[in-house]
Amino acid sequence: MTTTTPSSQKQDAQPGRVARLGAVGGDWLDQRTAGGGLVKFLGRKIFPDHWSFMFGEVALYSFVILLVSGTFLTMFFVPSMDEVVYDGVYGPMQGAHMSRAFESTLHLSFEVKGGLLFRQMHHWAALVFMVAIFVHMFRVFFTGAFRKPRELNWLVGFSLMVLGMVAGFSGYSLPDDVLSGNGLRVVDGLMKGIPIVGTYLSMLLFGGEFPGHDIIPRLFTIHILLVPAAILGLIAIHLTLLVLSKHTHYPGPGRTDRNVVGFPVFPVYAAKAGGFFFLVFGIITLISATTAINAVWIYGPYDPSPVSAGSQPDWYMLWTDGGLRLIPGWEFTIFGYVISLNILLPMAIYGGLLAFLALYPFLEAWVTGDDREHHVLDLPYNNPVRTGLGVAWITIYLILALGATNDLIALKLHLSINDLTWLFRVSIFVAPVLVFYITKRLCIAMQRHKRGLALHGVETSKVVRMPNGEMLEIHEPLNEYDRWVLVQHDDFRPLKAGKGVSALRAKATSFFFKDYISPVTPAELREALDHAAHEKHEIDAVTGGDYTVPSAKVGH
Amino acid sequence: MKALAARRHHPMALLVILLLALVATGGLYAAFQPRTAQAETYTADDIQQGEALFLANCATCHGRSGEGLQDADGNTLGPSLIGVGAAAVDFQVGTGRMPMENSGAQAWRKPPQMNEEQTRQLSAYVASLGPGPSLPDEQYLDPANGDATKGGEIFRINCAMCHNAAGAGGALTRGKFAPTLDGVEPKHVYEAMETGPQNMPVFNDDNLTAQDKNDVIAYLHALEENGSPGGLSLGSLGPVTEGLYAWTIILSLLTACAVWLGAKAK
């Protein structure tokens, strides 16, 4: 007794002292900032719980890692194209001529302590940043989270994706190695392919004829100042809009367009999100410590003449290379000027793909004419055409990316690069249509299945023979909670032209909603439940309520 | 004066000059032409043994006397081997590419079918068919004698466009390819540059000197010695494999964490 009492007193006293200290400190801060209300507001903010909501967080955390590792890199990287003779530790470059940018990259990789790890963390985090943005975007798209009131935030997110590509590409070009120089050469070619202004644009960017002496310092400013500032600003807007319009939640009992069901930020989400940041940080560090990325010393210092086999941009830029590889060499001359369709057409396609992505929420809102606020997400199969369009978009994107890797596929699968190019040329037209149709039909099939499930419950594969010879299968009805998810979704029908509906919109609604599975109506459900009760009564009369199969009974 | 002038106009004078010119040209050519096979190191017995091996293993495609064969449609079954030299045989047979496993876009590397002695005998026989590049000098095969930096420059400008900057290999048209250079013996690297096997261009001594070739060998050696300082190289295939890694392994790890955190505490 005497030994335990003082220690327990100590335990009681300590948190009290800390809490008092916190209260005093908090009060001191609050009197000067009046931030207490905001902290309370954010701390009580409710977030729903689902793993698929966490990829936006991954993007945010990898951006933080990018800022931290990037700051480290700027302390050693010299963005200069002055020519120097290498005199560092990497043997096979001794005495080679190179730009100071490349030399400082070698220096920071091989001579600065932890330099290579930081370079690899920066680069892997960039890849993860873009992967997370895409996965997050897919989630938002396929669940219809972009609907009112979140169309603006979709556009902000879209801009973040585009800025991420700019950030990645400008950073990938900084070390001034052969591979990144080849990438810049492609950009130069793309710009010069634009009629009339192309050469002026190229001269403007490169400060003269490619490659010039200005591009690395300019990209440096873009990469470490302009783009990150823009990304930070947009992230702030993205998160503010997220807080203002609240987070969406998956359909479920008690979840409506007027509430959010989840946990408050403090303490549950603060802990989870904080922990998740360290998990992301840990995973990126682990990968960076064990897996090489962008070994610039192998590519060598930039020189406009060599182009290595297997030259590709980072993955998020692959699709922009694919179109250039797949398009035939179509060009024609008009008044002595070459019009390069082999550049203009792919660029038009890229623009179209991006525009579709950016404008889809507005397209869908126009088709449905839906002006309500949506906070409950769609399950992807409940909107077959949207899901089909999304998957078709991904298919085009994938084919373009595969087109950009045609040489590696040919090499590793022992195929002819010419055949592959033709395969991709054909499939970029055929595959999206096919995939759209298949996805749409699969969604409709799932809807049909779920409809049956909602009405009749789960088939148990146990069949009972009635005295009159009729076979009845025992169905296990769903509980109310599970059934709710299957019967809550919206239902749209095609519109007829006229009465303020344009012919175009009538066609669009027909395209979206011509094929549908009618949702379960309350009357249908009541009838199905009555029927099930009646059947259960008959079955129980025969089996006495014991649903074990005869063989199992024998076993007993 | 007159007699001198008359002798100068002797009708045979022109012929003599022509003859002298021919001898000089031929002699100079003989002196400066690419070094022929070191036929002197091969014995007549080597050549004879080589011929027997040739008839048994190679003649089906290359012809009974190495003159090359065509099928009825005029497609080449096997090219003529007259003048390809010992270096070509040592490369093709020494790396197992010949005898060819099956016809296709290109001969594949496989464990050599001929042992060293048999390869030497075949080389002797083919070298005896006509003068061609001989086996490389040992001193040019030692990476220590080369300048890796210079070799790196030569490699990036001349070789990397097909073989990849890391020597990981690359695709060519219609199923042809430039093979990986990882683990290829210096001798075979040299011979490949010298003879241009399969779809490879010839880099003879006028193009890349013996010392240049030695530099390339030194660079490839240095690449192998250095390994991958950053960790797993993912096949040194560049951004595509890195992107694939990000989309598969890293995304799986992140998703697993997300699912774990998203799971409700029971």
Interface residues (C-beta under 8 A of the other chain):
Chain A: D49 H50 W51 S52 F53 M54 F55 V58 Y90 G91 P92 M93 Q94 G95 A96 S109 F110 L116 Q120 H123 W124 L127 V128 V131 A132 V135 V178 L179 K272 G275 F276 L279 V280 I283 I284 I287 S288 A289 T290 T291 A292 I293 N294 A295 I298 Y299 G300 D303 S305 P306 V307 S308 A309 G310 S311 Q312 P313 D314 W315 Y316 L318 T405 N406 D407 L408 A410 L411 H414 L415 S416 I417 N418
Chain B: A105 A148 T149 G151 G152 E153 R156 I157 A160 M161 C162 H163 N164 A165 A166 A168 G169 G170 A171 L172 T173 R174 G175 F177 A178 Y219 A222 L223 N226 S228 P229 G230 G231 L232 S233 L234 S236 L237 G238 P239 V240 E242 G243 L244 Y245 A246 W247 I249 I250 L251 L253 L254 T255 C257 A258 V259 L261 G262 A263 K264
